[in-house]
Amino acid sequence: MKNSIRIGGGAGYSGDRIEPARDLALRGKIDYLVFECLAERTIALAQLSKLQDPEGGYDALLEDRMRACLPTCQAKGIRVISNMGAANPLAAARRTLQIAEELGLGSIKVAAVGGDDVLEFLQRDNYAFLESDQTVDSIRSQMISANAYLGVEGIVDALHQGADVILTGRVADPALFLAPMIFEFGWSMNDYDLLGKGTTLGHLMECAGQVTGGYFADPGYKDVKDLARLGFPIAEITPDGSFFISKLPDTGGQVTIKSCVEQLLYEIHDPATYLTPDVVADFSKVHFEEVQKNKILVRGATGRAPTGQLKVSVGYQEGYIGEGQISYGGSGAMNRAQLALDIVRERLRMSGNSYTDCRFEIIGYNHLYGGALSSGEPAEVRIRVAAKTADRSSAKRVGWEVEALYTNGPAGGGGAIKTVQEVIAIQSVLLDANLVKPSVSIERGQNQTTSPEGHLIATTAKEDHPPLPNTSTISKVQPLIPSPHLTLKSLAHSRTGDKGNIANISVIAYDKTNFSLLERELTAEKVKDYLSEIVEGEVLRYALPQLGALNFVLYNALAGGVTRSLALDKHGKTLSSTLLDMKLNVND
């Protein structure tokens, strides 16, 4: 058994940057490189791609990532684990093998982990959706995908079979990181505290740069050094489940307690009940200790037995969204923008087309927060019209009418754009875990005469451009003496996460001495009232005193969820900044 293993977080979403992952392979002294790339909507779109091309349906950047990182990983003995297989892990494995052979990487084993496609189960029986009163029967004719969130079993099996690269379909994101710990340390699948610790590591690492300063900076409050060269994270874990989060020296970003707490609370509901197929992890007693600059020790996570049910993400066709935008500037811009919206609204009405939902908004004034939170009149604005409809032709009409404002609308309109997007709606059901078994297929490469070192020249070359001088520093926000006129932002920082139609907002005190004030003043009822134009459902609050943090869960807050929403900010990322503008009543 090894004394420790090092895992690099190589991607946090499908379109993530590749250079930081290559840097981890080159200089990180890592044992594993993990690419987490699969969002709920991504796999539904991948299923559509697979229907059109039986060899398609995997991540669009698979080839780019493999060409950039695989030579170094093979030369250094780094094993690659990723869910870039999406809807077609077998095709992804075959393509990876072809790339390895093109690069002359010699004998290589590439594993495809499947079994997550459970569409046949849902075709046979009716299931109730978790997010609504609907059942599968109500959308059966539109259904295109049903993928269960698998656990570590298939990945661990592939590691035991000696796979150099493992490509999965839908698995729980932390499982990509937990599997190598189980394999290397021989952890029992019944030791739930260890599995809880490993799942906590996976949750912190799965979004890559978000734990090293990405999605974190707020100039003047949370300054982050050299974000242009943001380094991705490295986790070093020992057999007892304790671990460190760090990054490469000489890279941008930061690994701090604050960045770790934000990521711990990202996209979770009850911190004591983080559900995965392998374990129910408990984050409620996690604590962080800074052992040196950009190196954080994480302890305190626990776990308990899983529920025995798997979440299944069901994708189905739900019509189209048409959108158009155009800008107005100068004196009277707001009046002309409002006139433009009125014109488009009336022309769409006269068209006779049927639209199930419409949004008419002015970007820069009321498009994110609604009119109640807007103030002042900007000198430049951009109108946006978005509408949902059953057919593509009606969706196209939306953009056409906005574009037609060039010659048939108010003066001074410019920069028009128009788009049409097919709506792939996502809802979830629960399936008995005993019904789903992962499959593992191993693709083997042939021995090549070319040494892999011959392909390391391009990837080991130093940066062509020297680093720019950087004079920014990481700001340290001092504890504040409360006054009656404070905004929440002066006391705390925040991050929004999203799952389906549910958002969560973490609120974390800069100084824990102010936590009791936050706990007293920032109730679930006040948050619900403040965001009433956005949040349609209930708001729940969870307190984590040891972290000085509150976690708010906002139901029906994302206009149907990222795949169905007409909102510009479909993920609700700006909700946290909106909440931070809330004024606190701190009078005793």
N, C-alpha and C positions, 0 to 999 in steps of 0.2 A: 504494500500500500504506500502511495506517495504521502509525503508530509503535507503537501499543499498542491493545489492546481491553480492556474491562472487562465481566466476566460476573458476574451475581449468582446465588447459589444460593437459589432460592425455595422449595424443599421437599425434604425428605429421605425422606418416605414418604407414603403416600396420605392419611393423616389429619393431616398436619402443619399447624401454625398458618399463617394467611393474613396476619395483620397485618405480620409482618416482611418478607414478600415485597412487600407494597404499599409499605412504607417504602423498600425498595431501589429500587423504580421511581420513587418520588417524589424521593428525595434522593441516590441512589447514583451518579448520573452514569454509569449503565451502558449498554452497547450491547446486551446480551443478558440475558434473564431466563430461567433454566432451572428447570423443576420436574421433579424425579426422584421418581416416585410408585409405581413398579411392582415389587412383590415377587413371588416365584415363586408363592405361593399366590394373590395378587391376580388374576393373569391367568387362572388356572384358574377362579376364582369368576366372573370377568368373562365367560368363555366360557359358563358356565351361565346367566348373566343374558342373554347374547345369544341363547341358544337359546329362552328364554322371551319375549324381545322383540327383534326384528331391529334396532330402533333403540337398544337398550341395549348394555351391555357395555363402557362407558367409565368413567372414574374418577367416583366419586360426588360429588366436590368440584369437578369441572371448572367447573360453572356458577358456583359461589361464587368460585372463583379468577379466572375471567374477568371477572366483574362487578366485582370489587375492583380488578383490576390492568390490565385491557385499556384503559380510557380513558386512563390515564396513559401506558401504553406506546405507544399510538398517537400521542398528543400529542407525546411526546418521541422518537419514532422508535426505540423499544426493540423488538427482535424477541424473540418468545417461542418457546422450544423445550421440549417436554415429551413424556413417554411416557404422558400421561393418556389417550391413545387406547386403551390396553389391548387388549381383544379386538376393538375396533370403531373404528379411527381415522377411517374415513369418517363414521360417525355423529357422532363427537366433533367433527369438522371442521364438519359441517353445523350442529350445535347451536351451536358457537362463532360461526359466521357469523350465525345467528339472533340471538344475544345482541348481537353487534356492531351489527346493524341495529336492534334494540330500543333500544340506547344511542345510536343516531344517529351512529355512528363513520365514516360515509362509505364510500368504496371500500376494501376490505380483502381481502387474499389469505390464505386459510387452506389449508395443505397437510396432506394425510393421507399418511403414509408407512406402507405395508404390506409384505406379502411374507414376514412372519415366521411366518405360519400354515403349517406344513408337515405338517399332519395327514395329507394325502393320501400323502406319501412313506412315513410310518410305517404307513399302512393297507396299502400294497402289499408292503412287505418287513419282515423281522424284524430287529430290532436288539438288541444287548446293552446292558443298563443299566450305567452306570458305578458305581453305588452298591451293587450286589448281584449275585447270580448269576442273577437273573431276566432274561428277554427280553421284548420287546414282546408276543410271542405270548401270554405268560402272563396279560396284563391287557387284551388287545385288546378284549374285550367291554365293559370298564369305562372305556375311554379316552375322554376328553372334549376334550383339547387337546394340541397339540404346537406349541410356539413356539420358533423359533430365535433366538438372540441375534445380531442384525444389527449391522453396523458403521456407519460414518459416511456411506456412499455415498448413501443416500436423503435424508438430512438436507442434505448438501452440495448435492445436485441441487435440492432445494426452495429453498435459499438462492439459488442461481443463478437460479431462476425468480421470485425476488422475493417469496417468501412472508413475510408479516408474523408469522404464527403457524404453527408446525410441530408437528403431533401425530403421534406414532408409536405403534406397538405395542411389541413386545419388541425392544429394542436393548440393547447393552452399556451400562451406566450411564455410563461415562466418555465414550462416543461423543456424548452430548448436549452435552458441553462441547468435545470435540475438534473437532467439525464446524465451528463458527464460526471456529476458529483456521485450519483448512485453507482455508476460504473466504476469510477476510480476508487471510491472509498468503501464500496461494498455495503452501502446503507440498506437496511431492510425496508421494504415497502410498508411495514407496519410501525416503523419508528417515526411517528407523525411529528414529533418535535423537530427531528432533523429535516424531515421533508418540509416542514413549515419554514425553517431557517433557509433552506435552499430555494424555496419558492419566493421568499422575501428578496433574496439576492436577484432572482430572475426578474421580479417585478421592478426592482430598482434599475436593472440593466437593460430591460427590453426596449426602451426608447432611446438607447444610445446617448447622443449628445444632450438629452434633456437632464441628465444627472451631472453633467460636467459644465453646465452654464448655458446651454441652449434653452430656449423658451423660458428664460429666467431674467435676463437683463432688463433694467428699468433705470435709465440714466438719472443720477442724482440720488437714487434710493438703493439700487442694486447694480452697481457698475461691474462689468465683467471685462477682464483684460483680453484683448486680441481675439475677439469673436470670429474674425475672418479666418483664423487658423484654429478653430475649435477642435480640441482633441477628444476622441471618443474614450469611453471608460474601460478600465481593467478591474476585474474582481479577482481577488486572491482569497481562496477559501481553504480552511483546514478541516480535518476529519470530524471535529466536534461541532462544525456548523458555523463557527464565528468567521467573519470575513471582513476584508478591507475593500473599499472602493477608491480607486486612484485614477490617474491619467499619466500619459507620457510627459516627461519634462520637456520644456521648450515648445509646448503646444499651447494654444490659447484656451480660454475658459477657466473654470475653477471647480474643484470638488470641495464643497463646504457642507457644514451641517444644514445650512439653509437650503442649498440646492438638493440635498438628499431628502430632507423632510418634504419639500414640494413634490418630489418624484414619488416618495412613499405614498402620499395621499392622492396621487394622480389616478383618475379613472377607477376609484373604489367607492363603495358605499359604506357598509359597516366595517370599520377597521379591524374588528375582532372576528369577522366572518368573511374572509376572502376565499371564495369558492373556486376550487380547481378539481379536475378529475382525480388527482392523486392525494389531495389533502385539503382540509379547510384551514388555511393559514390565519394566524392571529397576529396582527401588527400592533395591537393596542399597547404593548409593553416594550416595543422596540425603542432603543436609544442609540444615539450616535456620539462618538468621541473622536475629536480631531487629534490624531497622534503626531502628525506633522503637516506642513502645508500641502494641500491637495491630496491628503490621504486620510480617510475616515474609517474608523472601526465601527462595525455594526453588530449589535447583540440584542438579545431579548425576544426574538420572535419565537413563537411556539406553533403547534398545530394539533389537529385532531382528525379523526377518521372522516373520509369523504362521504358525500351523501348517497353515493351509489347511482346517481343520475348524471347524465351528460347534457349540457346545453347544446342545442342544435340551432344553427343559424340558417334560416329559411329565406331564400331569395326568390322574388317573383316580380313579374312585369306589372307595372302600374302606370302605364301611359307615358307622357312626355312633358318636359318643362321647356317652354320657350322663353327667351329673355332678350331684352334689348337695353342698351345704355347710350346716353349722349350727354355732353357737357354744355354748361352755360357759364359765362363769366362776366365780370364788370358790373356796372351800376344796374340794379334791377334784376340781377341774375336769379334771385329767388322767385320773383314774380313770373319771369319767363319760364322757369323750370316748372312752377305750379301750373301755368297755362299749358305747357307741353304735356304734363300728366293728364290734365283734363281732356285734352284733345285725343290722346291715345286711348283713354278709358272709353270715350264716346265712340271712337272708330271701332274698337273691339266689340262694343255692344252692337253697333250697326252691322258688323260682319256676319252676325248670325251664328258664329262659332260658339260652342259650349265650353266654358272654362270652370273647372271645379274649385279652383282657388286662384286668387290674383293678389299681387303686391304692387303698389304704386308708391315709390319712395324716392327721397332725395338724399343721395350719398353726401355726407358731410354735414347733414342736418338731423335727419331722423331715421336713417335706415338701420342703425344698430339698436338703439335704445327706445325708439318711439318718441312722440312729441313731448311727453312729460319731462324728459331728461335733456331736451335740447334748449339752447339759449343763444341769442344773438343771431345776426344774419351774415352768413359768409359771403365773400366776394366771388367765390367760384364754387360751383356745385355740379353734381352729375346726377341725372335722373336714372332710375332703374325701374323697369317694368318686367315682372316675371309672372308667368301663369302656367298652371297645370291643366292638361287636357288629355283626352283619350287617344288622339291621333296626331301624327307628326305634322300634317298639313296645318292644323289649327295652331300648333306650337310655333311653326314657322311664321305665322301671321303676326305674332307678338313682336318679333324682331324687325319684321318688315315695316310695321307701323311706326316703330321708334326711329328706324333709319329714314323713313319718309319725312320726318320732321325737318330734315335738311332743307327741303324745298317747300314743305307744306305745313310748317310750324312757325314758332316764334323766331325772332332774329337771333343770330349769333350762336346757333347750335353747332357743335363740332365733336369729332372723335367718336362717332357712333360705332357700336359693335352689336352683333347679334349672334345668338347661339341656340341650338336645340339639343337637348339631352334626354336620352331614354331613362326613365325612372326604374331603377331596380330597388324595390322596397325590401326591407329586411325586418323580419320578426323572428322570435325564438320559441322553441318548444323544449320540453324535457323528455329524454329517452332513457330507458333502463340501460345502465352501463353494461350489463351482461349481454345485451343484444349486439354490441359493437366490438369487433376484434381488429386490431391493427394488422396490416400485412407489411412484410419487408421483402423487397426484391433487390438483389445485388447485381449491378452491372460491372463487369470486369474489363479493364483495358489490357492491351497487348504490350509486351516489352518493346521498348523503343531504343534506338541506338543513341539518340540525342540526349545529352545530360541536361537535367533541368536547370543547372546553374547557367547554362547558355541563355536562358530566358530571364535571368535575374537582372541583367544590366539596366533595362529600362525601368524596372520597378525599384531598383536600389539607387537610382540616380538622385542626387540631391536636388532640392528645389532650385529652379532656374533663376528665380528672383529672390534677392536677399530680403529678409524680413524688414518691414518698415519700422522706423522708430516708433515706440509706443510709450506714451507718458501717462496713460490712464492707470488708475489704481482701484483696488477693490474697496469700495466705501464701507465704512463701519458706522452703522446708524446707532447713535447713542440712545439710551433710555430717555424717554420724554416725560416731563412733568405734565400730566393731563391738564388741559384747559377746556372751558366749555365749548370751544369752537374747533376742536380737532376733527379732521376727517379720519376715516379708518386707515387710509394710506399712510398717515404719519405714525401709526402704531404697528402696522402689520403688512406682510406681503401675502401674495395669493396666486393660485393657479387653477384653471378650469380644466376638467376632463369630461369626456362624453362617452356614453354607452347607449346606443339606440336613441330613444327620445328622452333620456335622463342625463342631466349634467350634474357634476359635483364641483363644488368650489371649496378649496382649502383656504383657511385664513390662519396665518402663522405669525405670532407676535415676534417683533424684532428682539424684544427683551421679555423674558418670561415673567418679570415682575408686573407686566401689564396684562398678563393672561386673565387674571380674575376680573379685570375691567371688561375685557372682550367677552368673557363668558357671561357677565351680567348684562351687558348692553346689546350684544349681538345675538338676539334670540332667533329661532326659526321663524317666528311670526313676523318680526321686523324685516328679515330678509325677504320673506314672501311678499310683504307689503311693498318693499322698495323695488322689487323686480316684478311687480304685478302685471305690467304690460307684456312681459316675456314669459313668465312661469304660469302655466295653467293648472298644474297639479299641486300636491302638497310639498312641503319642505321639511326635511328631517335634519336634525343636528346631532353630531357625535363629537364628544370632547376627548382630547388626548393631552391631559395636563403635563405629562412628562416632556412633551414636545412643544408645549405652549401653543397648541393648535386646535382649531375647530374644523370639522368637515361637514359641509352642508350638501345634502343630496336633494336635487330639484327635479321633481317628476313632471313629465309633459312640458319640458322647457325648451325643446329644440325643434318645434314645428314639425313633428313627425320623425325626426332623426335625420342624420346627414344625407341619406340617400333619397329622402322624400321632401326635404325642406325647400321652400322657396327663398329662404333667408340668404343674404349675402354671406354672413358668418354662420355657416351650416353647423360647425362644430361647437359654437358657443364660446370660442376662445376669448372673446372680449368681455364675457360676463364677469370675470374676476376683476378686471380693471374698472368695470362699471360699479361693482360693489365697493371697491376701495374708495370711491368718491363719496360714499355715504357719510353723513355727518353724525358724530356721536354726541349724545347728551351725557357728559361726564360730571355734571354737578352732583354732589352728594345728596 
